[in-house]
Amino acid sequence: MASGKRPYGGDRLDDDHYPAYTMGRAAELIGATPGFLRALGEAGLVAPSRSGGRHRRYSRHQLRLAVRARELVGQGTPIEAACRIIGLEDQLEEALKDNAELRQPPEEN
């Protein structure tokens, strides 16, 4: 393909941040209730996109954060504390990725 894009939205399927899942499907996938997902949004851990009909849509990245929150809450951590922990873990992961990229030797042309 000349444009480098895949047909039928294949590039979206690979995008970890593409809001592909409705609230009901997201809750089903992670084994939680829609209310739990709403609580994560209220606590600021996830900010779901909204469809044209104003329905919440979640990305795979957001679902991974929600799974981690579910684990911590299941261990007795209050939801606000769990969200803070996960936010810090996510920031650390991004910083480590950035650091690894900066440590790569420059490419030769």
N, C-alpha and C positions, 0 to 999 in steps of 0.2 A: 504494500500500500504506500502510495507516494506521500501521503500526508503524515504518516507515522501514527495515526489514530486507528484504533481498532473499530470494526463495525459494531453496531448495536450497543454502543456504550461500554464496550469492554474495558476502556480506560477507567470508567467509574467503578467497575468491579474490583479493580486493583487498588483503588483509592481508599485508604483506611479511614479517611475523614468524610467520605461521601455519606450523607444521611439516607441510608437505604431502608431502615427498619422502622415500621410503625411502632407505637407504644405497645400495643398488644403483642405483636410478634417479638419485640425486644424483650418484654417481660417473660414471655414463654421461653425464649432462647436461654435466658440466664436463670430461669427458675425463680423469678420474683413476681411481685404484684405490680400493676401499674402505679399503685400508690407509693411503692418503694421508689420507683423511677421518678415520680413527681417530687418526692422528698429529696432525692439527690439533686434535682434541679433547684429546689428551694434552698438547699445548702450550698449551692454554687459549684458542685463537682462537675456536673454536665450542663450544657446549655443546648438542648436539642433544637434543631432547625424546625421550621414550621412549613408545612405543605401549603398549597394554595387554599385549601379548606381549613387552614389553621390547626391541623393535626400535628402533634409532635413526631419528629423523625430523628432516629438515632443512628450514629455511625458505629462501625466495628470498634474503633478506638474508644468511644464512649461506653460501649458494652463491656469492653475489658475493664474499664475503670469501675463500672457498676458491679461486675463480678467480684472484683477485689473488695469493694465496699460491702458487698453481701457477706464475704468471708469474715471481714473484721467485725461487722455488726453481729454476725452469728457467734463470734467469740466473746461478745459482751461489750465491745467498744461502742460508745455512743455515736450516733450517725454523724454529728458535727465533727467529732474528733477523727472518725474514720475518713471523712472527706478531706480534712486537713492533712492527714497522714498521706493519703493517696495523691493529693495535689503536690505535696513535697516529693514523693517518690517519682511522680511523672516529671517534675522539673529536673530532678537529679538525672533521670534517664536521658532527657533531652540535652542536658549539659555534658553528660558523658559522651553522647554521640557527637556533639559539636567539638568537644575536645579531641576525640579520636580523628575527626576529619581534619582539624587544624594540625595534628601531628603527622599527617601523611606527607611524605616528600612531594615537592612540586613535580608535576608531570613535565616530561621533556617533550618538546615539539620537534 
